[in-house]
Amino acid sequence: MNRIFHLFRNSARQLGPLEQRLLDALWARRSTTVRELVEQVCQDLAYTTVMTTLDRLYKKGLLTRSQEGRAFRYAPRFSREELHRQAASHAFRQLLDSSPASSLPLSLLVEILGERDAQLLDDLRKLVEDKRRELGQRDVGQLDLGQRHLGQRDMSQRDALRREARRKGTP
């Protein structure tokens, strides 16, 4: 259990509030130097604080930088959406890896989506159906081979679970 909490603590603290603030400013400006940020956006911060924080973001791989005279011009390596997608993907993979049963995180996801908005469940169903179609077109041969190797009992259990899921309205 401690391992699970440790995973969330690490992923949730990837960016501090100052790092997030400066990254937001960079997304708004596309690129900037430390001096431009201090003069136009972060007048409340010391030049060295902004410089150190941008350097940390660069070393974390979140920014690019190019020499401009004696200074660096920084730019975000990823869009806000790309970064959020990567962070969510990483956190969800860690959650799936930390649970001995993959169904637990999935059932929690469905529960949370249902609490937030029933439309999200419909959106999830569509995404699952689209992915199944995509995988079905790509892996039809593998699926047939896998079904041949399943015992009759395993196939019956699988079919019963599918019927139960359809009865409950889940894909």
C-alpha positions in Angstrom: 0.0 0.0 0.0 2.9 2.4 0.8 4.2 1.8 -2.8 0.9 3.1 -4.2 1.0 6.3 -2.1 4.6 6.8 -3.0 3.8 6.6 -6.7 1.1 9.3 -6.4 3.3 11.5 -4.2 6.1 11.5 -6.8 3.8 12.1 -9.8 1.8 14.8 -8.1 4.9 16.8 -7.1 6.7 16.8 -10.5 6.2 20.6 -10.7 6.2 23.1 -7.9 4.0 26.2 -7.9 6.7 28.4 -9.2 7.7 26.0 -12.0 4.0 25.8 -13.0 3.7 29.6 -13.0 6.7 30.0 -15.2 5.6 27.2 -17.5 2.2 28.9 -17.9 4.0 32.2 -18.8 6.1 30.4 -21.4 3.0 28.8 -22.9 1.4 32.2 -23.2 4.5 33.8 -24.6 5.8 30.9 -26.7 9.5 31.8 -25.9 11.2 34.3 -23.6 14.4 35.2 -21.8 14.8 35.4 -18.1 15.0 39.2 -18.3 11.8 39.5 -20.3 10.0 37.3 -17.8 11.3 39.3 -14.8 10.5 42.7 -16.5 7.1 41.9 -17.9 5.5 39.0 -16.0 7.3 38.2 -12.8 8.2 41.6 -11.3 7.8 40.1 -7.8 10.6 37.5 -8.4 14.4 37.9 -8.4 16.2 37.4 -11.6 18.3 34.6 -10.1 15.1 32.8 -8.9 13.6 32.9 -12.4 16.9 31.8 -14.0 17.3 28.9 -11.6 13.7 27.7 -12.0 13.9 27.9 -15.8 17.1 25.9 -15.7 15.4 23.2 -13.6 12.6 23.0 -16.1 15.1 22.7 -18.9 16.9 19.9 -17.0 13.6 18.1 -16.5 13.2 18.1 -20.3 10.2 20.5 -20.3 11.9 23.4 -22.0 14.3 24.0 -24.9 16.8 26.8 -24.9 19.0 28.5 -27.4 21.8 30.9 -26.8 20.9 34.6 -27.5 23.9 36.8 -26.8 24.9 36.1 -23.2 21.5 34.8 -22.2 19.3 31.9 -23.1 15.9 32.0 -24.8 13.6 29.4 -23.4 10.6 27.8 -25.0 8.2 25.0 -23.9 9.2 21.6 -25.4 5.5 20.4 -25.2 2.2 22.1 -25.5 0.0 22.2 -22.3 -2.2 19.4 -23.8 0.8 17.2 -24.6 2.2 17.6 -21.1 -1.1 16.9 -19.4 -1.6 13.8 -21.6 1.9 12.5 -20.8 1.4 13.1 -17.0 -2.0 11.4 -17.1 -0.7 8.5 -19.1 2.3 8.0 -16.7 0.1 8.2 -13.6 -2.5 5.7 -15.0 0.3 3.3 -16.1 1.7 3.4 -12.6 -1.7 2.8 -11.1 -2.3 -0.2 -13.3 1.2 -1.6 -12.5 0.7 -1.1 -8.8 -2.5 -3.1 -8.6 -2.4 -6.9 -8.7 -5.8 -6.9 -10.4 -6.2 -4.6 -13.4 -10.0 -4.6 -12.9 -9.6 -2.5 -9.6 -8.2 0.7 -11.2 -10.6 0.3 -14.1 -13.7 -0.1 -11.9 -12.5 2.9 -9.9 -12.2 4.9 -13.2 -15.7 4.0 -14.2 -17.0 4.9 -10.8 -15.3 8.3 -10.8 -16.5 9.1 -14.3 -20.0 8.2 -13.3 -19.8 10.5 -10.3 -18.5 13.4 -12.5 -20.8 13.2 -15.5 -22.8 10.4 -17.0 -21.8 11.6 -20.5 -18.2 10.7 -19.7 -19.3 7.1 -19.4 -20.8 7.3 -22.9 -17.6 8.9 -24.1 -15.6 6.1 -22.5 -17.8 3.4 -24.1 -17.2 5.0 -27.5 -13.5 5.2 -27.0 -13.4 1.5 -26.0 -15.5 0.5 -29.0 -13.3 2.5 -31.3 -10.2 0.9 -29.8 -11.7 -2.6 -30.1 -12.5 -2.0 -33.8 -8.9 -0.7 -34.3 -7.4 -3.7 -32.5 -9.8 -6.1 -34.2 -8.8 -5.0 -37.7 -5.1 -5.3 -36.7 -5.2 -8.5 -34.6 -8.0 -10.6 -36.1 -5.6 -13.5 -36.7 -4.2 -13.3 -33.1 -7.7 -13.2 -31.6 -8.7 -16.4 -33.5 -5.6 -18.2 -32.4 -6.2 -17.1 -28.8 -9.8 -18.4 -28.8 -8.8 -21.8 -30.1 -6.4 -22.2 -27.2 -9.0 -21.3 -24.6 -10.7 -24.2 -23.0 -14.4 -24.6 -23.3 -14.9 -23.7 -19.6 -12.8 -20.5 -20.0 -14.9 -19.4 -23.1 -18.1 -20.1 -21.2 -17.0 -17.9 -18.2 -15.9 -15.2 -20.6 -19.3 -15.3 -22.4 -21.1 -15.2 -19.0 -19.1 -12.1 -18.0 -19.9 -10.4 -21.3 -23.6 -11.1 -20.9 -23.5 -9.7 -17.4 -21.6 -6.6 -18.5 -24.2 -6.0 -21.3 -27.0 -6.5 -18.9 -25.5 -3.8 -16.6 -25.0 -1.5 -19.7 -21.2 -1.6 -19.7 -19.2 -2.5 -22.8 
